[in-house]
Every structure is written in C-alpha cells, then in structure tokens.
Amino acid sequence: MPHLTATEPDDISMLGVLQAHAPTVAAAREGFFAPLSESVSAAPRRPELLRLRAAELTGCTLCRNLRMGAADVDEDTIEAMRGHDLAGFEADDEAALELGDAFCAGGDAEAVERVRAMLGDQEAARLLLALVKAVAFGKVVVALGLEPAQPTITVVG
Amino acid sequence: MMSATMKWMADAQPEVVAGLVALIDETWNGGHLPPGVLELARLRIGWLLDTARLQAMRLGPVPDDFDSTAAIVTTGSLDDLPIDLRMVITLVDHFVMDAHGIDDATVAELAAVFGTSGAATLVVGMGLAESLERLAATLDFHPVEGPLASSAELFGRSL
C-alpha cells in the first residue's frame, strides 16, 4: 500500500506519487528516464538482464516480476542468471552480468574494463546507467510502498 | 588501466548523463529539503555500504556545522543528533538494509517534519545516493574534495 498517495486514488505508480508531491523531481526523473529508455530500446537484451539482476538486490517484487517483451529474455535465462549459472551465456552477456554483479556487490573495476574492451564505451556506459536507474528506483518503489500486493509476471512492450 | 573517472561515461552517453545530472541537481538543490539533509543521508549510505568513495565531495550547500554532524552519522552516536536528523538517518538505515521495513507511520512522521515533498524527495535522493556510491565503487572512482557547482562535475572530474 503506498505510503504517499497520488492525485488519483487508483494511481499507484511511482510517477503518479512523485507528480503529486514533488512534481519538479518527477519531471527531472522523466528527463533521465526518457533518453535512457530510448537507448535501451535500441538493444534491450543486456539492460533487461541487468534490470532483473538489480531486482535481486533491491528486493523490488514489481521489478522482479516485470518483463520487457522486446528484450526477448526467456524464463530459463532469468533463472540461470538468478542462480549465477553463467555457463550458457554468450561472452558479451556474461561480461555484462559480471558488471551487474560488481555493481550490486561492491565494485570490481576490472569488470568495467572488460565490458569497455569487449563492447565499447557507449555500451558500457549504457549498462552502468541502466544499473543506476534500476537500483535507485527499484529501492524507491519499495520504500514508497508501491509494490503490488500479489505480484504476478507482467510483460510490457 | 583502472576506470578512475566518470568523464568517459558522459562522453559516451551525453544525453542520459545530462538527464541524470539534472535529476541529481533538482533532488539535492531544488529546495525540497533543508540544506545538508540529503548530504547527511548520502554520507550515511556510503558508510553503510562500506564503500565511502564519495565522502569528500559535497553535492549542494550545507550548513556551517555540517562536518561535525557528518562525523556523528558515520562514527558517532545517533543520540547526539537533533530529532529530525535522527529520523532521517533511521529512514536511511532502513532504506539501505531493509527497504521493506519502511512503513506508513515512518513516512508520515517524515512528512510531518519535511512536508510530503520533502519526504518524497528524500526517498528519491536515497535511491540516487545508493546508486552513485555503487557506481563509484564499481569504477574505483575517487573524486577530488570539495563542493561541486553541479553534479555535472562528478562526471567531468578525474584523479
């Protein structure tokens, strides 16, 4: 149950709550989310893997059960990722997941250098910024009480 | 070679970084909370995560007694804090260690002191602070000391 309510009583979205109580912060949040979403949509697979990895850290059940359809990441892949069984992943995805582990577990600059070397700076920065968003706002969802009472797997896009 | 700077991220993804910078600046310096409150939360988060990469910088203006208060939140007894700051740090601890433990009453108490705008902004600020600390640790980043004119400097500084 939301700890702060949105303007519309049925609106339990983070955006709705922020717009109701801190509209300039909500607008600035969109200013970060929009270009990142555009970047993610161009090649959604790795950011989606990292978004789900971040959800294991934040404990956000909304995030954990959300699926970005366009990313084409199946449930077997998600279970392998959650079990840290990276044997079946392509080298690029494995490097990205190690980056996610480094971000969530406390740092490993070598993981960053591996991704920069394999995938380039644009991709490495994109993945790190996706992690910044996923961890920050996964925690915000939890802290504001915005997780659904009965989470179910939801596919969007 | 270690990633000792965030500048390469801004060069590689300028629009996204610009959006993140603007969000940080609005959250910290948009007048939603008294000066220094979010900075104390941020320092506490760095201490809790045991990364503390960003302790030497300041993302916004802070009161004159900030350094002594900051020392309390990282090494001292929280009983020495005024009650409103003690409430903030208690929320921070929950946020980092068990965000599911934050309940209606806690948020209502914060809103009573800082307004719902302040409470909502504090939650967003804590999320950003945790992510920035994790990012800095991942990059092995150590920024120079002192106040930043804008968080854009965070992505332009180097060792």
HADDOCK unambig.tbl for C-alpha pairs under 7 A between the chains (distance, minus, plus):
assign (segid A and resid 3 and name CA) (segid B and resid 103 and name CA) 6.81 0.50 0.50
assign (segid A and resid 3 and name CA) (segid B and resid 104 and name CA) 4.81 0.50 0.50
assign (segid A and resid 3 and name CA) (segid B and resid 107 and name CA) 6.39 0.50 0.50
assign (segid A and resid 18 and name CA) (segid B and resid 120 and name CA) 6.65 0.50 0.50
assign (segid A and resid 21 and name CA) (segid B and resid 116 and name CA) 5.74 0.50 0.50
assign (segid A and resid 21 and name CA) (segid B and resid 117 and name CA) 4.78 0.50 0.50
assign (segid A and resid 21 and name CA) (segid B and resid 120 and name CA) 6.65 0.50 0.50
assign (segid A and resid 22 and name CA) (segid B and resid 117 and name CA) 4.86 0.50 0.50
assign (segid A and resid 22 and name CA) (segid B and resid 120 and name CA) 6.57 0.50 0.50
assign (segid A and resid 22 and name CA) (segid B and resid 121 and name CA) 6.65 0.50 0.50
assign (segid A and resid 25 and name CA) (segid B and resid 23 and name CA) 6.80 0.50 0.50
assign (segid A and resid 25 and name CA) (segid B and resid 26 and name CA) 6.18 0.50 0.50
assign (segid A and resid 25 and name CA) (segid B and resid 27 and name CA) 6.08 0.50 0.50
assign (segid A and resid 28 and name CA) (segid B and resid 22 and name CA) 6.37 0.50 0.50
assign (segid A and resid 28 and name CA) (segid B and resid 23 and name CA) 4.74 0.50 0.50
assign (segid A and resid 28 and name CA) (segid B and resid 26 and name CA) 6.88 0.50 0.50
assign (segid A and resid 29 and name CA) (segid B and resid 23 and name CA) 5.73 0.50 0.50
assign (segid A and resid 31 and name CA) (segid B and resid 19 and name CA) 5.02 0.50 0.50
assign (segid A and resid 32 and name CA) (segid B and resid 16 and name CA) 5.95 0.50 0.50
assign (segid A and resid 32 and name CA) (segid B and resid 19 and name CA) 3.97 0.50 0.50
assign (segid A and resid 32 and name CA) (segid B and resid 20 and name CA) 5.01 0.50 0.50
assign (segid A and resid 32 and name CA) (segid B and resid 23 and name CA) 6.73 0.50 0.50
assign (segid A and resid 35 and name CA) (segid B and resid 15 and name CA) 6.32 0.50 0.50
assign (segid A and resid 35 and name CA) (segid B and resid 16 and name CA) 5.38 0.50 0.50
assign (segid A and resid 36 and name CA) (segid B and resid 16 and name CA) 5.53 0.50 0.50
assign (segid A and resid 102 and name CA) (segid B and resid 138 and name CA) 6.08 0.50 0.50
assign (segid A and resid 103 and name CA) (segid B and resid 134 and name CA) 5.72 0.50 0.50
assign (segid A and resid 103 and name CA) (segid B and resid 135 and name CA) 6.43 0.50 0.50
assign (segid A and resid 103 and name CA) (segid B and resid 138 and name CA) 5.47 0.50 0.50
assign (segid A and resid 106 and name CA) (segid B and resid 134 and name CA) 6.44 0.50 0.50
assign (segid A and resid 106 and name CA) (segid B and resid 137 and name CA) 6.21 0.50 0.50
assign (segid A and resid 106 and name CA) (segid B and resid 138 and name CA) 6.61 0.50 0.50
assign (segid A and resid 107 and name CA) (segid B and resid 134 and name CA) 6.96 0.50 0.50
assign (segid A and resid 107 and name CA) (segid B and resid 137 and name CA) 4.70 0.50 0.50
assign (segid A and resid 107 and name CA) (segid B and resid 138 and name CA) 3.65 0.50 0.50
assign (segid A and resid 107 and name CA) (segid B and resid 139 and name CA) 6.96 0.50 0.50
assign (segid A and resid 108 and name CA) (segid B and resid 138 and name CA) 5.14 0.50 0.50
assign (segid A and resid 109 and name CA) (segid B and resid 2 and name CA) 6.21 0.50 0.50
assign (segid A and resid 109 and name CA) (segid B and resid 3 and name CA) 6.36 0.50 0.50
assign (segid A and resid 109 and name CA) (segid B and resid 138 and name CA) 5.36 0.50 0.50
assign (segid A and resid 109 and name CA) (segid B and resid 139 and name CA) 4.94 0.50 0.50
assign (segid A and resid 109 and name CA) (segid B and resid 140 and name CA) 5.72 0.50 0.50
assign (segid A and resid 112 and name CA) (segid B and resid 139 and name CA) 6.76 0.50 0.50
assign (segid A and resid 121 and name CA) (segid B and resid 12 and name CA) 5.93 0.50 0.50
assign (segid A and resid 122 and name CA) (segid B and resid 12 and name CA) 4.71 0.50 0.50
assign (segid A and resid 122 and name CA) (segid B and resid 13 and name CA) 6.26 0.50 0.50
assign (segid A and resid 125 and name CA) (segid B and resid 9 and name CA) 5.06 0.50 0.50
assign (segid A and resid 125 and name CA) (segid B and resid 12 and name CA) 6.46 0.50 0.50
assign (segid A and resid 125 and name CA) (segid B and resid 13 and name CA) 6.48 0.50 0.50
assign (segid A and resid 126 and name CA) (segid B and resid 13 and name CA) 6.77 0.50 0.50
assign (segid A and resid 132 and name CA) (segid B and resid 131 and name CA) 5.03 0.50 0.50
assign (segid A and resid 135 and name CA) (segid B and resid 131 and name CA) 6.16 0.50 0.50
assign (segid A and resid 136 and name CA) (segid B and resid 127 and name CA) 3.86 0.50 0.50
assign (segid A and resid 136 and name CA) (segid B and resid 128 and name CA) 5.21 0.50 0.50
assign (segid A and resid 136 and name CA) (segid B and resid 130 and name CA) 6.65 0.50 0.50
assign (segid A and resid 136 and name CA) (segid B and resid 131 and name CA) 5.51 0.50 0.50
assign (segid A and resid 137 and name CA) (segid B and resid 127 and name CA) 6.11 0.50 0.50
assign (segid A and resid 139 and name CA) (segid B and resid 99 and name CA) 6.75 0.50 0.50
assign (segid A and resid 139 and name CA) (segid B and resid 127 and name CA) 6.10 0.50 0.50
assign (segid A and resid 140 and name CA) (segid B and resid 123 and name CA) 6.09 0.50 0.50
assign (segid A and resid 140 and name CA) (segid B and resid 124 and name CA) 6.08 0.50 0.50
assign (segid A and resid 140 and name CA) (segid B and resid 127 and name CA) 6.03 0.50 0.50
assign (segid A and resid 142 and name CA) (segid B and resid 99 and name CA) 6.02 0.50 0.50
assign (segid A and resid 142 and name CA) (segid B and resid 100 and name CA) 5.99 0.50 0.50
assign (segid A and resid 143 and name CA) (segid B and resid 95 and name CA) 6.70 0.50 0.50
assign (segid A and resid 143 and name CA) (segid B and resid 99 and name CA) 5.28 0.50 0.50
assign (segid A and resid 143 and name CA) (segid B and resid 100 and name CA) 6.43 0.50 0.50
assign (segid A and resid 143 and name CA) (segid B and resid 102 and name CA) 5.92 0.50 0.50
assign (segid A and resid 143 and name CA) (segid B and resid 123 and name CA) 7.00 0.50 0.50
